[in-house]
Amino acid sequence: MKTLMTAVVFGLSLGPALAAADNNMGSMSGMDTKESAGPVQSRGVITAISTEKRKVTLKHEPIPELNWPSMTMGFSVAPEVDLNGLSKDDAVAFTLTPAGKGQQVTSISKQ
């Protein structure tokens, strides 16, 4: 019973932290994200996509301009970007532009 209670408390405390993480890379300790970098281009693979929420999760290659290694992360998508025809597992080229405290996808196309 004690183990179950510990798991429940841990899960409840972790939920808000995961929700806040989204695409705010500033919270990654020790990682210089260079968030103010202008538009940068990269390539990756879509691992999840929500056209309704305007979100895309990308497994991307290193992005030297932002000092980011290869990783998988979620991004918001600018309203003018057409997500029709894109789906999970598509190889894509994309552009990230600073938005708030993170980066936003401002263009994306299949490769």
Secondary structure, DSSP 8 states (H G I E B T S, - for coil): -HHHHHHHHHHHHHHHHHHHHTT-GGGSTT----TT---EEEEEEEEEEETTTTEEEEEE--BGGGTB-SEEEEEEE-TT---TT--TT-EEEEEEEEETTEEEEEEEEE-
